Amino acid sequence: MKQSKVLNPKTLAEVLSLFEQCGDGARVIAGGQSLVPMISLGLSEPDFLINLSSCDDLFVIKKTRKTINIGAMASVSEILNSSQVINLLPILNFAAKKVATPHVRNFGTLVGNVCHADPSSDLIPALLCLDAQIDLVSKDGKRSVLLSEFITGPYSTTIRGGEVAVSVTCQLDKQSKLASYKKVARRAGDLGIATCAVSLDSHKDCIESAKISVGGYLRKAIRVLDIEKNIVGLPAHEICTFIDGVEKIESIENSILPDGSLTNNYLSATFSRLIRSTLKDALSGK
């Protein structure tokens, strides 16, 4: 295994300066729960690791009038224990509870999870339901990108050379009253074969808005727009019956990542059942 030199900047300005000095041989490390195993397996061989753990400003979970901003060093456990997330972004709290093991939750970060772009991430489907964006900084300035546009495929994003992901921003006006998150995995703590986040608003037993996101054995986590548009306007008690009558969910069929051990038919049926179950839980307040 290649030995990387670890650098410990104390401010974001120092991080950007080091990035410029070290060039393409540098990688940023936050919690390290994704990057360290990749280095151990020889899948990533950085010359330098720029460690963010001394940058105090990146640990913050901050509420403004319209958003909650989650810094790059905020761990999944901190999200689980944040009263702001629990009360204002419950769908993210539900998903965080399903992340791996206590060790991974204690050290792994939400921003690192997003940048790793694993299609089976528990957190990304919840963030898609919140229309979250990732905030990127480089020596050339700042930009924010919707998560749906930032992640382009398995472990692939639009982050540019010299950019540092400093936070994820969630819009508070995108949080619906009814939400749930579920997943199908081989064992508790495993990455999901299929994951699903649901966020709904209803009025007088009629669905006013719906956001459904899925991940797992897909090219990337996606919003299930073809189902969303068809359940808006339906009476809440008819949703599960509607899902049962859908033969194929095109957006999922077109995104399934082939796997030698699981057939496309199995995965398609698993996603359909999971969406139905997650919708049912959201409507019942579970």
C-alpha positions as CSV (number, residue, x, y, z in Angstrom):
1,M,0.0,0.0,0.0
2,K,1.3,3.4,-1.0
3,Q,2.1,5.7,2.0
4,S,0.5,9.1,1.6
5,K,1.7,12.2,3.4
6,V,-1.0,13.6,5.7
7,L,-1.4,17.4,5.8
8,N,-3.4,19.1,8.6
9,P,-4.6,22.6,7.6
10,K,-6.6,24.6,10.1
11,T,-8.6,26.8,7.8
12,L,-10.4,26.4,4.5
13,A,-8.0,29.0,3.0
14,E,-5.1,26.7,4.0
15,V,-6.9,23.7,2.4
16,L,-7.3,25.5,-0.9
17,S,-3.6,26.6,-0.8
18,L,-2.4,23.1,-0.2
19,F,-4.6,21.8,-3.0
20,E,-3.0,24.3,-5.4
21,Q,0.5,23.3,-4.2
22,C,0.0,19.5,-4.3
23,G,-1.9,19.4,-7.6
24,D,-3.6,16.2,-8.8
25,G,-1.8,14.0,-6.3
26,A,-3.9,15.3,-3.4
27,R,-7.1,14.0,-1.9
28,V,-9.3,15.5,0.8
29,I,-10.1,13.2,3.7
30,A,-12.9,13.9,6.2
31,G,-14.2,10.8,8.1
32,G,-12.2,8.4,5.9
33,Q,-14.8,5.6,5.9
34,S,-14.9,5.4,2.1
35,L,-11.4,6.7,1.1
36,V,-9.3,4.7,3.6
37,P,-10.6,1.3,2.4
38,M,-10.1,2.4,-1.2
39,I,-6.4,3.3,-0.4
40,S,-6.0,0.0,1.4
41,L,-7.2,-1.9,-1.6
42,G,-5.0,0.1,-4.0
43,L,-8.0,1.7,-5.7
44,S,-6.8,5.2,-4.8
45,E,-3.1,6.1,-4.4
46,P,-2.9,9.8,-3.4
47,D,0.5,11.4,-2.7
48,F,-1.1,13.7,-0.2
49,L,-4.1,13.5,2.1
50,I,-5.5,16.9,3.1
51,N,-7.1,16.2,6.5
52,L,-10.1,18.4,7.3
53,S,-10.4,17.4,10.9
54,S,-8.7,20.6,12.2
55,C,-11.0,22.9,10.3
56,D,-13.5,23.9,13.0
57,D,-15.8,25.7,10.6
58,L,-16.6,22.5,8.8
59,F,-18.1,20.7,11.8
60,V,-21.2,23.0,12.0
61,I,-24.8,22.1,11.4
62,K,-26.3,25.6,10.9
63,K,-29.9,26.7,10.4
64,T,-30.8,29.8,8.5
65,R,-34.3,31.1,7.8
66,K,-34.8,28.9,4.8
67,T,-32.0,26.2,4.9
68,I,-30.0,23.8,7.1
69,N,-26.3,23.7,6.1
70,I,-24.4,20.6,7.1
71,G,-20.6,21.0,7.2
72,A,-18.1,18.6,5.6
73,M,-16.9,17.3,9.0
74,A,-20.4,16.8,10.5
75,S,-20.6,13.0,11.2
76,V,-23.7,10.8,10.6
77,S,-24.0,10.4,14.4
78,E,-24.1,14.2,14.8
79,I,-26.9,14.3,12.2
80,L,-28.7,11.7,14.2
81,N,-28.4,13.7,17.4
82,S,-29.1,17.1,15.9
83,S,-32.4,18.5,17.1
84,Q,-32.6,20.7,14.0
85,V,-32.3,17.7,11.7
86,I,-34.7,15.6,13.9
87,N,-37.4,18.3,13.9
88,L,-36.9,20.0,10.5
89,L,-35.5,17.2,8.3
90,P,-36.9,14.0,9.7
91,I,-36.5,12.1,6.4
92,L,-32.7,12.6,6.7
93,N,-32.8,11.5,10.3
94,F,-34.7,8.3,9.3
95,A,-32.1,7.5,6.7
96,A,-29.1,8.2,9.0
97,K,-30.4,5.6,11.4
98,K,-29.9,2.9,8.7
99,V,-26.3,3.8,7.9
100,A,-24.0,0.8,8.6
101,T,-22.7,0.4,12.1
102,P,-22.1,2.8,15.1
103,H,-18.4,3.0,14.2
104,V,-19.2,4.1,10.6
105,R,-21.8,6.6,11.8
106,N,-19.4,8.1,14.4
107,F,-16.6,8.7,11.8
108,G,-18.4,8.8,8.4
109,T,-19.6,12.2,7.2
110,L,-22.7,13.1,5.1
111,V,-20.6,15.2,2.7
112,G,-18.1,12.4,2.3
113,N,-20.9,10.0,1.7
114,V,-22.3,12.2,-1.1
115,C,-18.8,12.7,-2.7
116,H,-18.2,8.9,-2.7
117,A,-21.4,8.6,-4.7
118,D,-22.2,5.0,-3.9
119,P,-25.5,4.1,-5.5
120,S,-26.4,2.2,-2.3
121,S,-25.9,5.1,0.0
122,D,-28.6,5.5,2.6
123,L,-28.3,9.2,2.8
124,I,-28.5,10.3,-0.9
125,P,-32.1,9.2,-1.5
126,A,-33.2,11.2,1.5
127,L,-31.3,14.2,0.3
128,L,-32.8,13.9,-3.2
129,C,-36.2,14.2,-1.6
130,L,-35.0,17.5,0.0
131,D,-33.7,18.9,-3.3
132,A,-30.4,19.2,-1.5
133,Q,-27.4,20.8,-3.1
134,I,-23.6,20.4,-2.5
135,D,-21.5,23.5,-1.9
136,L,-18.1,23.5,-3.5
137,V,-15.2,25.9,-3.0
138,S,-12.0,26.4,-5.0
139,K,-9.4,29.2,-5.4
140,D,-11.6,30.4,-8.3
141,G,-14.7,30.9,-6.1
142,K,-17.8,29.0,-5.0
143,R,-20.6,27.1,-6.7
144,S,-23.5,25.0,-5.5
145,V,-24.9,22.0,-7.5
146,L,-28.1,20.1,-7.0
147,L,-27.3,16.6,-5.9
148,S,-29.3,15.2,-8.8
149,E,-26.8,16.9,-11.1
150,F,-23.7,16.4,-9.0
151,I,-23.8,12.6,-9.0
152,T,-23.4,11.3,-12.6
153,G,-23.0,7.5,-12.0
154,P,-21.4,4.9,-9.7
155,Y,-18.7,6.7,-7.7
156,S,-18.7,9.5,-10.2
157,T,-19.5,13.2,-9.7
158,T,-19.0,16.6,-11.4
159,I,-16.5,17.8,-8.8
160,R,-13.6,19.6,-10.5
161,G,-9.9,19.5,-9.8
162,G,-9.0,21.8,-6.9
163,E,-12.6,21.9,-5.6
164,V,-13.4,21.0,-2.0
165,A,-16.9,20.0,-0.9
166,V,-17.6,22.1,2.2
167,S,-21.2,21.5,2.9
168,V,-24.6,20.1,1.9
169,T,-27.5,22.6,2.0
170,C,-31.1,21.4,2.5
171,Q,-34.1,23.7,1.7
172,L,-36.5,23.8,4.6
173,D,-39.4,24.6,2.3
174,K,-38.8,21.3,0.5
175,Q,-39.5,19.2,3.7
176,S,-42.9,17.6,3.6
177,K,-45.0,16.6,6.5
178,L,-45.1,12.8,5.8
179,A,-41.9,10.9,5.3
180,S,-40.3,7.5,5.6
181,Y,-37.1,5.7,4.6
182,K,-36.7,1.9,4.1
183,K,-34.2,-0.4,2.6
184,V,-33.7,-4.1,1.6
185,A,-30.3,-5.5,2.5
186,R,-28.8,-9.0,2.9
187,R,-28.0,-8.3,6.6
188,A,-28.5,-5.4,9.0
189,G,-25.8,-2.8,8.5
190,D,-25.1,-3.9,4.9
191,L,-25.4,-1.5,2.0
192,G,-28.8,-1.7,0.4
193,I,-29.8,-3.9,-2.5
194,A,-32.7,-1.4,-2.8
195,T,-33.3,1.8,-0.8
196,C,-36.3,4.2,-0.8
197,A,-37.1,7.6,0.6
198,V,-40.6,9.0,0.4
199,S,-41.8,12.6,1.2
200,L,-45.5,13.4,0.9
201,D,-47.9,16.3,1.5
202,S,-51.6,15.6,1.7
203,H,-54.8,17.6,2.3
204,K,-58.2,16.1,3.0
205,D,-56.9,12.6,2.2
206,C,-55.6,13.7,-1.2
207,I,-51.9,13.7,-2.2
208,E,-50.8,17.3,-3.0
209,S,-47.1,16.6,-3.6
210,A,-44.9,13.5,-3.7
211,K,-41.2,12.9,-3.8
212,I,-39.9,9.3,-4.1
213,S,-36.2,8.5,-4.4
214,V,-34.5,5.1,-4.8
215,G,-31.0,3.8,-4.7
216,G,-29.2,0.5,-4.4
217,Y,-28.4,-1.7,-7.4
218,L,-28.8,1.3,-9.8
219,R,-26.4,3.4,-11.8
220,K,-27.1,6.1,-9.3
221,A,-29.8,7.1,-6.8
222,I,-32.7,8.7,-8.7
223,R,-36.1,10.4,-8.2
224,V,-38.9,8.2,-9.4
225,L,-40.6,10.9,-11.3
226,D,-43.0,8.7,-13.3
227,I,-44.6,7.4,-10.1
228,E,-44.5,10.8,-8.4
229,K,-46.6,12.5,-11.1
230,N,-49.1,9.7,-11.2
231,I,-49.9,9.6,-7.5
232,V,-50.4,13.4,-7.0
233,G,-54.1,14.0,-6.9
234,L,-54.9,10.5,-5.8
235,P,-56.7,9.8,-2.5
236,A,-54.2,8.6,0.0
237,H,-55.9,5.3,0.5
238,E,-55.6,4.4,-3.3
239,I,-51.9,4.8,-3.6
240,C,-50.9,1.3,-2.7
241,T,-53.5,-0.1,-5.1
242,F,-52.1,2.1,-7.8
243,I,-48.5,0.8,-7.2
244,D,-49.7,-2.8,-7.3
245,G,-51.2,-2.1,-10.8
246,V,-48.0,-0.7,-12.2
247,E,-46.4,-3.4,-14.4
248,K,-43.0,-1.7,-14.8
249,I,-41.5,1.5,-13.4
250,E,-39.6,2.8,-16.4
251,S,-37.2,5.1,-14.5
252,I,-36.0,2.2,-12.4
253,E,-35.9,-0.3,-15.3
254,N,-33.7,2.1,-17.2
255,S,-31.3,2.6,-14.2
256,I,-30.8,-1.0,-12.9
257,L,-27.1,-1.9,-12.7
258,P,-26.7,-5.5,-13.9
259,D,-25.5,-7.9,-11.2
260,G,-24.5,-11.5,-11.7
261,S,-26.2,-12.7,-8.5
262,L,-29.6,-10.9,-8.9
263,T,-31.8,-10.8,-12.0
264,N,-33.3,-7.6,-13.4
265,N,-36.7,-9.1,-12.8
266,Y,-35.9,-9.7,-9.1
267,L,-34.6,-6.2,-8.7
268,S,-37.5,-4.6,-10.5
269,A,-40.0,-6.5,-8.3
270,T,-38.0,-5.6,-5.1
271,F,-38.0,-1.9,-5.9
272,S,-41.8,-2.0,-6.6
273,R,-42.5,-3.7,-3.3
274,L,-40.2,-1.4,-1.4
275,I,-41.8,1.8,-2.9
276,R,-45.2,0.5,-1.9
277,S,-44.1,-0.3,1.6
278,T,-42.3,3.0,2.1
279,L,-45.3,5.0,0.8
280,K,-47.6,3.0,3.2
281,D,-45.3,3.8,6.2
282,A,-45.1,7.5,5.3
283,L,-48.9,7.7,5.1
284,S,-49.3,6.0,8.5
285,G,-46.7,8.2,10.1
286,K,-44.1,5.4,10.8
